[in-house]
């Protein structure tokens, strides 16, 4: 990030301050760099280099809206900088304004056809817009410009994985690793492709590199105790949460395995899951809320929950049977609240994810969901979290289909209640969300609708390595859901 030639002449003193700010910036001293840039802007508010550089500071501090505002001011003052457009595109990308990011990266490439970073960033946005073939074209163009750039091969490997071209993805990621065999992003990306392809043993081994990868954002536990090695028996082990609540449910199937390697197991988990876990696992295991401090907790070793598969999930043949258990009395009470109809199955449905990053991939419009589902012999029950009353009301008015809502259960906050609600159902049909994991863990007949670019958690077969009761229906490259509903309709009749 070198300053461009100044459109407005500034004093040598201020130019020196700007360059000092850039030096602090490069050293990672953002606060001092920020002060230098702001000092320049107090005198010359239209200095586009200072505006742009201050914007990049805010970007690096995860303040993306502020970054966009500042870099936009810089662009209005100087419209010939490929770097400005590229960096604003990155900020738009972080706010999931993908169309705006796409336009900025295209402009950056137009201004500088040799801007390899802009090609790479544009390819990633095209991937997120489901334009995978175009993404491959642009990343290949970048590679022709810089054949030794390891980042480009990692990007291409990720795109190929989302396209379902797993062998090609591995080949490309191996090229990246031939450039630098210890490059964290390449090792992490390769782990996801291996797990997706069913090579669990090698995949989980490489997945341990996630903590060094820029694309993995979960923080590692601050502890002076070692991470458990998977072999040695310990007096006490601390198992701690990472990533989402669905992952906690999925990986809790391995808690009992871990408990055999210690006299005492402490599990740090979502508070919403504690009552369900306490009912389902040994009374000797202590479940603690992640919202509480456990600095004074005494333990001999620790392990993050997504490291359990490294030790206990090395093949894809051991499907987990039912391992979570709902409150029987509450289940009975909830079931009595669902209107029973002769010869009709109670079917719980969920149709969207709340994830900002991947929610669109895992969301189906409720109107389309119900139109595609053969509801004639089903009593529908809402399992979707959040306020979806309007959507349910619209479906009733427009399609004449009733979706029952159980008001005694908050589907987001009350996971124990949701477990009882799910267990009241004969079957569950849902897109990929925590609800799917809970249903599978409870052993309820579950039908999962997966997007074409599904997570590494789900393999390419139609069965899950995590849940015996779960059936998978995956989109084709046309991204249509209709054919999946046809399969489900045939299977549930």
C-alpha positions as CSV (number, residue, x, y, z in Angstrom):
1,X,0.0,0.0,0.0
2,X,2.2,2.8,-1.2
3,X,0.7,6.3,-1.5
4,X,-0.2,7.5,-4.9
5,X,1.0,10.8,-6.3
6,X,-0.8,13.5,-4.5
7,X,-3.5,15.3,-6.3
8,X,-3.4,18.1,-3.7
9,X,0.2,19.1,-2.8
10,X,0.9,18.7,0.9
11,X,3.9,19.9,2.9
12,X,7.0,17.8,3.2
13,X,6.3,17.5,7.0
14,X,2.8,16.1,6.5
15,X,4.1,13.8,3.7
16,X,6.6,12.5,6.2
17,X,3.9,11.9,8.8
18,X,1.8,10.0,6.2
19,X,4.8,7.8,5.3
20,X,5.5,7.2,9.0
21,X,1.8,6.2,9.4
22,X,2.3,3.7,6.5
23,X,5.4,2.3,8.3
24,X,3.5,1.8,11.5
25,X,0.6,0.3,9.4
26,X,3.0,-2.3,7.9
27,X,4.3,-3.2,11.3
28,X,0.7,-3.9,12.5
29,X,0.6,-0.9,14.9
30,X,-2.8,0.2,13.7
31,X,-3.5,2.7,16.5
32,X,-0.4,4.7,15.8
33,X,-0.9,4.5,12.0
34,X,-4.5,5.7,12.5
35,X,-3.3,8.7,14.5
36,X,-0.9,9.7,11.7
37,X,-3.5,9.4,9.0
38,X,-6.1,11.3,10.9
39,X,-3.5,14.1,11.6
40,X,-2.9,14.5,7.9
41,X,-6.6,14.6,7.2
42,X,-7.2,17.3,9.8
43,X,-5.2,19.6,7.5
44,X,-6.0,18.1,4.2
45,X,-9.4,16.3,4.4
46,X,-9.2,15.6,0.6
47,X,-6.0,13.7,0.7
48,X,-7.1,10.5,-0.9
49,X,-4.1,8.4,0.1
50,X,-4.7,9.2,3.8
51,X,-8.5,8.4,3.3
52,X,-7.7,5.1,1.6
53,X,-5.1,4.1,4.1
54,X,-7.3,5.0,7.1
55,X,-10.1,2.9,5.4
56,X,-7.8,-0.1,5.2
57,X,-7.1,0.3,8.9
58,X,-10.8,0.2,9.7
59,X,-11.1,-2.9,7.4
60,X,-8.3,-4.6,9.4
61,X,-10.1,-3.7,12.6
62,X,-13.3,-5.5,11.2
63,X,-15.1,-2.1,10.9
64,X,-16.2,-2.6,7.4
65,X,-18.9,0.1,7.1
66,X,-16.4,2.7,8.2
67,X,-13.8,1.3,5.7
68,X,-16.3,1.5,2.9
69,X,-17.2,5.1,3.7
70,X,-13.5,6.2,3.8
71,X,-12.4,4.4,0.7
72,X,-15.4,5.7,-1.2
73,X,-14.3,9.2,-0.4
74,X,-10.9,8.4,-1.7
75,X,-12.3,7.0,-4.9
76,X,-14.5,10.1,-5.5
77,X,-11.3,12.1,-5.3
78,X,-9.1,9.8,-7.4
79,X,-10.8,7.2,-9.7
80,X,-7.8,5.7,-11.3
81,X,-6.5,3.5,-8.5
82,X,-7.0,-0.2,-9.0
83,X,-5.9,-0.6,-5.4
84,X,-8.7,1.6,-4.0
85,X,-11.4,-0.4,-5.9
86,X,-9.9,-3.7,-4.8
87,X,-9.8,-2.8,-1.2
88,X,-13.3,-1.4,-1.2
89,X,-14.4,-4.6,-2.9
90,X,-12.9,-6.6,0.0
91,X,-14.9,-4.5,2.5
92,X,-18.1,-5.0,0.5
93,X,-17.3,-8.7,0.4
94,X,-17.1,-8.8,4.2
95,X,-20.5,-7.2,4.5
96,X,-21.9,-9.8,1.9
97,X,-22.7,-7.0,-0.6
98,X,-21.4,-9.4,-3.2
99,X,-22.8,-7.5,-6.3
100,X,-21.0,-4.3,-5.2
101,X,-17.8,-6.3,-4.4
102,X,-18.0,-7.8,-7.9
103,X,-18.3,-4.4,-9.6
104,X,-15.3,-3.1,-7.6
105,X,-13.1,-6.1,-8.4
106,X,-14.0,-5.8,-12.1
107,X,-13.1,-2.1,-12.0
108,X,-9.8,-2.9,-10.3
109,X,-8.9,-5.4,-13.1
110,X,-9.9,-2.9,-15.8
111,X,-7.7,-0.3,-14.3
112,X,-4.8,-2.7,-13.8
113,X,-5.1,-6.0,-15.9
114,X,-2.1,-7.3,-14.0
115,X,-3.7,-6.9,-10.5
116,X,-3.5,-10.6,-9.5
117,X,-5.1,-10.0,-6.1
118,X,-8.1,-8.4,-7.8
119,X,-8.5,-11.5,-10.0
120,X,-8.3,-13.7,-7.0
121,X,-10.8,-11.7,-5.0
122,X,-13.2,-11.5,-8.0
123,X,-13.0,-15.3,-8.4
124,X,-14.0,-15.8,-4.7
125,X,-17.0,-13.5,-5.1
126,X,-18.1,-15.3,-8.3
127,X,-17.9,-18.5,-6.3
128,X,-20.2,-17.0,-3.6
129,X,-22.6,-15.9,-6.4
130,X,-22.7,-19.5,-7.6
131,X,-20.9,-18.6,-10.8
132,X,-18.3,-21.3,-10.4
133,X,-17.3,-21.7,-14.0
134,X,-16.6,-18.0,-14.3
135,X,-14.7,-18.1,-11.0
136,X,-12.4,-20.8,-12.5
137,X,-11.8,-18.7,-15.6
138,X,-10.7,-15.7,-13.6
139,X,-8.5,-17.7,-11.1
140,X,-6.9,-19.4,-14.1
141,X,-6.1,-16.0,-15.6
142,X,-4.5,-15.0,-12.3
143,X,-2.4,-18.1,-12.3
144,X,-1.1,-17.3,-15.8
145,X,0.0,-13.9,-14.4
146,X,1.7,-15.4,-11.4
147,X,2.4,-19.1,-11.5
148,X,4.2,-19.2,-8.1
149,X,1.5,-17.5,-6.1
150,X,0.3,-20.1,-3.6
151,X,-2.8,-18.1,-2.7
152,X,-4.2,-18.6,-6.2
153,X,-3.9,-22.3,-6.0
154,X,-5.7,-22.4,-2.7
155,X,-8.5,-20.3,-4.1
156,X,-8.8,-22.6,-7.1
157,X,-8.8,-25.7,-4.8
158,X,-11.7,-24.2,-2.8
159,X,-13.7,-23.4,-5.9
160,X,-13.2,-26.9,-7.3
161,X,-14.3,-28.4,-4.0
162,X,-17.6,-26.4,-4.1
163,X,-18.0,-27.6,-7.7
164,X,-17.9,-31.2,-6.4
165,X,-14.6,-31.8,-8.3
166,X,-12.8,-33.3,-5.3
167,X,-9.9,-35.0,-7.1
168,X,-9.2,-31.8,-9.1
169,X,-9.4,-29.9,-5.8
170,X,-6.8,-32.1,-4.2
171,X,-4.5,-32.0,-7.2
172,X,-4.6,-28.2,-7.1
173,X,-4.1,-27.9,-3.4
174,X,-1.1,-30.3,-3.7
175,X,0.4,-27.9,-6.2
176,X,0.0,-25.2,-3.6
177,X,1.8,-27.4,-1.0
178,X,4.6,-28.1,-3.4
179,X,5.3,-24.3,-3.2
180,X,5.1,-24.3,0.6
181,X,4.4,-27.6,2.3
182,X,3.6,-25.8,5.6
183,X,1.2,-23.1,4.2
184,X,-1.7,-23.2,6.7
185,X,-4.5,-22.1,4.3
186,X,-3.5,-24.8,1.8
187,X,-3.4,-27.5,4.6
188,X,-6.7,-26.4,6.0
189,X,-8.4,-26.3,2.5
190,X,-7.0,-29.7,1.7
191,X,-8.4,-31.1,5.0
192,X,-11.9,-30.0,4.1
193,X,-11.6,-31.6,0.6
194,X,-10.4,-34.8,2.1
195,X,-13.1,-35.0,4.7
196,X,-15.7,-34.2,2.0
197,X,-14.4,-37.0,-0.1
198,X,-14.6,-39.5,2.8
199,X,-10.8,-39.7,3.6
200,X,-11.5,-39.0,7.2
201,X,-8.2,-40.2,8.8
202,X,-6.0,-37.9,6.7
203,X,-8.6,-35.2,6.6
204,X,-9.0,-34.9,10.3
205,X,-5.2,-35.0,10.7
206,X,-4.8,-32.0,8.5
207,X,-7.8,-30.3,10.0
208,X,-5.6,-29.6,13.1
209,X,-4.0,-26.8,11.0
210,X,-7.2,-24.8,11.1
211,X,-5.9,-22.7,14.0
212,X,-3.1,-21.3,11.8
213,X,-5.4,-20.6,8.8
214,X,-6.7,-17.1,8.1
215,X,-10.0,-18.5,7.0
216,X,-10.7,-20.1,10.4
217,X,-12.0,-17.5,12.9
218,X,-12.7,-19.4,16.1
219,X,-10.3,-18.5,18.8
220,X,-8.1,-21.1,20.4
221,X,-8.3,-21.7,24.2
222,X,-5.8,-19.7,26.3
223,X,-4.4,-22.4,28.6
224,X,-1.2,-23.4,30.2
225,X,-2.2,-27.0,30.0
226,X,-1.4,-29.3,26.9
227,X,-3.9,-30.3,24.3
228,X,-4.9,-34.0,24.9
229,X,-2.9,-36.3,22.6
230,X,-5.5,-38.9,22.1
231,X,-3.6,-41.6,23.9
232,X,-2.7,-40.8,27.5
233,X,-5.2,-41.4,30.2
234,X,-5.7,-38.2,32.3
235,X,-7.1,-37.4,35.7
236,X,-9.2,-34.7,34.1
237,X,-9.8,-33.3,30.6
238,X,-11.5,-30.1,29.6
239,X,-13.5,-30.3,26.3
240,X,-14.3,-26.9,24.9
241,X,-16.7,-25.6,22.3
242,X,-15.8,-24.1,18.9
243,X,-17.9,-23.0,16.0
244,X,-21.7,-23.4,16.0
245,X,-24.3,-25.0,18.1
246,X,-25.1,-27.6,15.3
247,X,-21.4,-28.7,15.5
248,X,-21.7,-29.1,19.2
249,X,-24.7,-31.4,18.8
250,X,-23.0,-33.3,16.0
251,X,-19.7,-33.8,17.8
252,X,-21.3,-34.6,21.2
253,X,-21.8,-38.1,19.8
254,X,-18.1,-38.5,20.6
255,X,-18.2,-37.2,24.2
256,X,-18.7,-40.7,25.7
257,X,-15.6,-41.9,23.8
258,X,-13.5,-39.1,25.4
259,X,-14.8,-39.8,28.9
260,X,-13.2,-43.2,28.8
261,X,-9.7,-41.5,28.8
262,X,-10.1,-39.6,32.0
263,X,-11.4,-39.9,35.6
264,X,-13.3,-36.6,35.2
265,X,-14.5,-34.8,32.1
266,X,-15.5,-31.2,32.0
267,X,-17.5,-30.0,28.9
268,X,-17.8,-26.3,28.1
269,X,-20.9,-25.9,25.9
270,X,-23.8,-23.6,24.9
271,X,-25.9,-23.0,27.9
272,X,-29.0,-23.9,25.8
273,X,-27.7,-27.5,25.5
274,X,-26.8,-28.2,29.2
275,X,-30.1,-29.7,30.4
276,X,-30.3,-31.9,27.2
277,X,-26.7,-33.1,27.6
278,X,-27.0,-33.7,31.3
279,X,-29.9,-36.0,30.6
280,X,-28.2,-37.8,27.8
281,X,-24.7,-38.5,29.1
282,X,-23.1,-39.9,32.2
283,X,-23.7,-38.2,35.5
284,X,-20.0,-38.2,36.0
285,X,-19.5,-35.6,33.2
286,X,-19.8,-32.0,34.2
287,X,-21.4,-29.6,31.7
288,X,-20.5,-25.9,32.1
289,X,-21.9,-22.9,30.3
290,X,-19.4,-21.1,27.9
291,X,-20.8,-17.8,29.3
292,X,-19.2,-18.5,32.7
293,X,-15.5,-18.1,33.6
294,X,-13.7,-21.4,34.0
295,X,-10.2,-19.9,34.7
296,X,-10.1,-21.5,38.1
297,X,-11.1,-24.9,36.8
298,X,-8.5,-27.5,37.4
299,X,-7.8,-30.0,34.6
300,X,-4.7,-31.8,33.2
301,X,-5.4,-31.5,29.5
302,X,-7.9,-29.9,27.1
303,X,-9.2,-30.5,23.7
304,X,-11.4,-28.5,21.3
305,X,-14.5,-30.4,20.3
306,X,-13.7,-30.4,16.6
307,X,-10.5,-32.3,17.4
308,X,-12.5,-35.3,18.7
309,X,-13.0,-36.8,15.2
310,X,-9.2,-37.0,14.8
311,X,-9.2,-39.6,17.5
312,X,-12.7,-41.2,17.3
313,X,-14.0,-40.7,13.7
314,X,-11.6,-42.2,11.3
315,X,-14.0,-44.1,9.1
316,X,-17.3,-43.4,7.5
317,X,-19.0,-46.7,8.4
318,X,-19.9,-46.1,12.1
319,X,-23.2,-44.2,11.9
320,X,-24.2,-42.8,15.3
321,X,-27.4,-44.3,16.7
322,X,-29.7,-42.1,18.8
323,X,-27.5,-40.5,21.5
324,X,-29.6,-37.5,22.8
325,X,-32.7,-38.0,24.8
326,X,-35.5,-35.5,25.2
327,X,-37.6,-35.0,28.4
328,X,-40.2,-37.7,28.2
329,X,-42.9,-35.8,30.2
330,X,-42.4,-32.7,28.2
331,X,-42.5,-34.7,24.9
332,X,-45.8,-36.2,26.0
333,X,-47.2,-32.8,26.9
334,X,-46.2,-31.3,23.6
335,X,-47.5,-34.2,21.6
336,X,-50.9,-33.6,23.1
337,X,-50.8,-30.0,21.8
338,X,-50.4,-31.2,18.1
339,X,-53.8,-32.0,16.5
340,X,-53.9,-35.7,15.6
341,X,-55.4,-36.7,12.3
342,X,-56.1,-40.3,11.4
343,X,-53.4,-42.0,9.2
344,X,-51.4,-38.8,9.0
345,X,-47.8,-38.5,10.0
346,X,-46.6,-35.6,12.2
347,X,-43.9,-33.8,10.1
348,X,-41.6,-31.1,11.6
349,X,-40.3,-28.7,9.0
350,X,-37.5,-26.1,9.0
351,X,-36.6,-24.1,5.9
352,X,-33.8,-21.6,6.6
353,X,-30.5,-20.9,8.3
354,X,-29.7,-17.8,10.3
355,X,-26.0,-17.9,9.2
356,X,-24.9,-14.6,7.7
357,X,-22.2,-16.3,5.7
358,X,-24.0,-19.3,4.3
359,X,-27.6,-18.8,5.2
360,X,-28.8,-18.1,1.6
361,X,-27.4,-21.4,0.5
362,X,-29.4,-23.2,3.1
363,X,-32.7,-21.3,2.8
364,X,-35.8,-22.2,0.8
365,X,-38.8,-19.9,0.5
366,X,-41.5,-21.4,2.6
367,X,-44.1,-20.9,-0.1
368,X,-42.0,-22.9,-2.5
369,X,-41.2,-25.5,0.2
370,X,-44.8,-26.2,0.9
371,X,-45.8,-26.2,-2.8
372,X,-43.1,-28.8,-3.5
373,X,-44.0,-31.0,-0.6
374,X,-46.8,-33.6,-0.8
375,X,-48.7,-32.5,2.4
376,X,-51.8,-34.6,1.9
377,X,-50.9,-37.2,4.5
378,X,-48.9,-34.9,6.8
379,X,-49.6,-32.8,9.9
380,X,-47.1,-30.0,9.6
381,X,-45.3,-28.6,12.7
382,X,-43.0,-25.6,12.7
383,X,-39.4,-26.3,13.9
384,X,-38.0,-23.1,12.4
385,X,-36.5,-20.7,14.9
386,X,-37.1,-17.0,14.8
387,X,-40.3,-15.1,14.2
388,X,-41.9,-16.8,11.1
389,X,-45.5,-16.1,11.9
390,X,-46.1,-14.0,8.8
391,X,-44.6,-16.7,6.5
392,X,-46.8,-19.3,8.1
393,X,-49.9,-17.1,7.9
394,X,-49.2,-16.4,4.2
395,X,-48.9,-20.1,3.4
396,X,-52.2,-20.7,5.1
397,X,-54.0,-17.9,3.2
398,X,-52.4,-18.6,-0.2
399,X,-52.1,-22.4,-0.2
400,X,-54.6,-23.5,2.4
401,X,-51.9,-25.4,4.3
402,X,-51.8,-25.2,8.1
403,X,-48.4,-25.3,9.9
404,X,-48.9,-25.7,13.6
405,X,-46.8,-23.6,16.0
406,X,-46.3,-24.8,19.5
407,X,-46.3,-21.6,21.6
408,X,-44.8,-23.3,24.7
409,X,-41.5,-23.8,22.9
410,X,-39.1,-21.1,21.7
411,X,-37.3,-22.9,18.9
412,X,-34.2,-20.8,19.3
413,X,-33.7,-20.3,23.0
414,X,-35.3,-23.5,24.3
415,X,-33.2,-26.4,22.8
416,X,-34.6,-28.9,25.4
417,X,-38.1,-27.9,24.4
418,X,-37.2,-28.1,20.7
419,X,-35.8,-31.6,21.3
420,X,-39.2,-32.7,22.8
421,X,-41.0,-31.0,19.9
422,X,-38.9,-32.9,17.4
423,X,-39.3,-36.2,19.3
424,X,-43.1,-35.6,19.0
425,X,-42.8,-35.9,15.2
426,X,-42.7,-39.0,13.1
427,X,-40.3,-37.3,10.7
428,X,-38.5,-34.1,10.1
429,X,-37.7,-32.3,6.7
430,X,-35.3,-29.5,6.8
431,X,-32.5,-27.5,5.2
432,X,-29.1,-27.6,6.8
433,X,-29.3,-26.0,10.3
434,X,-28.9,-26.9,14.0
435,X,-32.4,-28.4,13.8
436,X,-31.1,-31.1,11.5
437,X,-28.4,-32.0,13.9
438,X,-30.8,-32.2,16.8
439,X,-33.2,-34.3,14.9
440,X,-30.5,-36.7,13.8
441,X,-29.1,-37.0,17.3
442,X,-32.5,-37.8,18.7
443,X,-32.8,-40.7,16.2
444,X,-35.9,-39.2,14.4
445,X,-36.4,-40.0,10.7
446,X,-34.8,-37.0,9.1
447,X,-34.7,-35.8,5.5
448,X,-32.0,-33.2,4.8
449,X,-32.1,-30.8,1.8
450,X,-28.5,-29.8,0.9
451,X,-27.3,-27.1,-1.4
452,X,-25.0,-28.0,-4.3
453,X,-22.0,-26.4,-2.5
454,X,-22.7,-28.1,0.8
455,X,-20.4,-28.1,3.8
456,X,-17.5,-30.5,4.3
457,X,-19.6,-32.0,7.2
458,X,-21.7,-33.9,4.6
459,X,-20.1,-36.4,2.4
460,X,-21.0,-37.2,-1.2
461,X,-23.2,-40.2,-0.4
462,X,-26.8,-40.0,0.6
463,X,-26.1,-41.1,4.2
464,X,-24.5,-39.1,6.9
465,X,-21.4,-40.3,8.8
466,X,-22.9,-38.6,11.9
467,X,-26.5,-39.9,12.1
468,X,-28.0,-43.2,11.3
469,X,-31.6,-41.8,10.9
470,X,-30.6,-39.1,8.5
471,X,-31.2,-39.2,4.7
472,X,-29.5,-36.7,2.4
473,X,-30.8,-35.1,-0.7
474,X,-28.3,-32.9,-2.6
475,X,-28.9,-30.3,-5.2
476,X,-27.5,-30.7,-8.7
477,X,-25.5,-27.9,-10.4
478,X,-28.8,-26.4,-11.6
479,X,-29.4,-25.4,-8.0
480,X,-33.1,-26.5,-8.1
481,X,-34.8,-27.9,-5.1
482,X,-37.8,-29.4,-6.9
483,X,-36.2,-32.7,-7.8
484,X,-35.2,-33.2,-4.2
485,X,-38.7,-32.8,-3.0
486,X,-39.9,-35.3,-5.5
487,X,-37.5,-37.8,-4.0
488,X,-38.6,-37.0,-0.5
489,X,-42.3,-37.3,-1.5
490,X,-41.6,-40.8,-2.9
491,X,-39.7,-41.9,0.2
492,X,-42.2,-40.7,2.9
493,X,-45.4,-42.1,1.3
